[in-house]
Amino acid sequence: MIAEQYDIVLYKNLASIRITELALKIVDNREKGRENSSVARTIINLKTRKDLLAETDPVGGSLVLSDEGRAEITSQMIQIGKLREVALRPASVLNTLYQTIEASSRGTAVWGKITGVITSQQDLIDYIASQIGIQNPIYSPGVGAFVQVGGLKVGDIPEGTMEGLFNQMIYPFQVPALSALIIQGESTLREVGDSLVAMSYIMQWAVTNPANIESAADSGNLTVDDATLLGNITGFGDFDLFGVTTKGWTLGVAFAETNPATTIFTLSGKDSNSSALVPTTFTLNWGVKVYWGSRNDLDVLVTEVDVKNLASNQIRTSRQTTYGMAGGGFSFIAIPQDIAQAGIQFTDPSTGFVYDMTTQDTFGGVATIDVTNTFGVIDTYTIYRSSFQIGSATNLRVT
């Protein structure tokens, strides 16, 4: 059975160049000419909907639809397609008059011609859209996707234009990522008392998919978790993150911690959908020195100088690590009480056996010695010594 055929007709009445009426109708071929037939259905009448026009006085009588007009007419076409679904059987061909101009009391009727095979209501929607200047009709199935197709995931409900649907499938949005935040020229570890001096600094970071960063005055934000430090900084807060990977700032007053601590700088941002990105951070650790080494000339350490003269030292935020000891004397390690918590243990990592260390007051010395670092910060150190001289080099694991 041959499917019913339909013509697309656009009626225009012009008074000079002012549009007084525009109606979009679908007319059954069998009823052509019977404009008052119940089959002929007015879809849009712009006589009362001038808001759908981009120009109310189009030059030469040409029609220019606004974006809102295109959207509304497209929506109506979708409804028409649903109403006429029975007529759009697979392989039905709709051929009608092309560019036949008829004079009538209603004005000029311009008849369009549909050629080719119409296999779905979407084909008709696309054709109608092309005839009225809509190149990207709305697609709205109302149900979630059954399978994943590219960036369209199972359960996603496509809502938007056909172009948008294909972009979602083939070119899914690539979310930017912020990473590798640093302060140029600054390490992540400083000894307590070692100030960030009052001067200008530069934050630096990396961005993937930078084109998808929002371009706005508040698309990026820099902050730090110390209120005192933040209060002395100029150049933090909101800024435009788009197209930049560095940000200058100035510290007005020198800043330092005098106890082991962390200072965390944070960069946050938004993508071009105004969605928050995962922040990236730079952590500045403030540590204390641990001193260790072997001595064959002393049974115990007596002074601050004795501590500082041990062979090795390292800025640490935790006591837990392995320390190398030379042989030929007693093994000593001096640990600041800031990180020498209760429950300290010493082992030989090569055997797992206990490394025989204890506080040196066991051997007639003092248990603790105060040490002043280069920056004037005083810390109390607990001094540990091996019970016996160690003949060869070994490792000391502290936990």
C-alpha positions, 0 to 999 in steps of 0.5 A: 500500500502506498503511503499518503503523500504530503506537501509542505506549504508556506503561506505569506501575505505581504502588505508592502514589506510588512509581514501580516500573516505567516502560516505553516501547514501540512496539506494532504495531497488529496485535499490540495486546494481545499484550504479550509479542509480539516486535513489542512492544519495551521502549525504556526501563525506569525501574525500574532507571534512576531517574537519568532522573527529576527526581523519584523520588516524583512527587506523584499519580503524575505523571512528571517527567523529568530533562534527562538523561532527556529526552536519553536517551529522545530518542536512543532515539526516533531509533533507533526511527525508523531501525528503523521507517523502512520503515513511514513512507512519505510520506503514510501516516496513523497513527490510533490509539485516543486516551485509551483506558484498559485495566486489565491486570496490568502496570498502566495503559496510556495510548494516544496518538493520532497524527493527520495526515500522517507523511512522515518518521521525524523527524515520528514522533520529534517526535510521540513527543518531544511525548508524553513532554514533550520539546519539543526533540528531538535532530537528528543527521544525521551528515553535513556540510551540502551547502549553506550555510543562514544560519549553517550553513556547508558541511561543518558537521555539525549536532549538537544539538537542533532548536531549536539547528539553527534558531538556528544557521541563522537566528541564527548566533552574532555574535562580539563585537569589541573596538576603539578602546582609549584612555587617557582624556585621553591622546594617542598621542604624547609627547616623550621624558621627558614622564612618565605621572605617578603618578595614576589613569587610565581605559582605555576601549574599544568592543565590538560584540555585547556580549551575547555577551561571557562573564560571568566574573571572567577574561573580560577582561584588561588588560596592557602590554608594559613590565615596569617599567611593569606592575609599578607599575600597580594595576588591570590583569590579569583582570577581568569584561569583560561589560557594561563599556567602561571600567576604572580603574587607578592608576600608582604611580610616574611613567613615561617613555621617554628614547629613541624607543620604543613602549609598547603597552597590550592589552585581550583578552577571551573570548566567551560560548563561552569563545573568545578574542577578537581583542585591541585595543591602544593604542600610546603613541609616544615621539618626539623633536622635529625643528626646521626653517625658513629663516634669512637672518641666519645662514650656520650654526647655532651654539648650541642656541638657534639650533636652537630658534629655527627657525620650526617643530618637531614631535615625530616618531618617524621623520624621513620626512615633508615639511617646509614651508620659507619662502623668503628664506634658507637652509633648515635642518633639525635631526634628532636622531641617534636617527632620523637613520639612514644613507642620508638623502635630500632631495627636492623633492616637486613635481619629484622632484629632489634638494633640495640639502641637506648637513651644515653643517660643509661651510659652516664650521659644526659638524655636530652640536649637543646640545639639551636638551628641556623634560623634561631629555632631551639629544639630539644633532642633526645640522644640515643646510643648503641649499647656496643661499638659497631665493627662495620657499616650497618643500617638503622631503621627507626619506626 
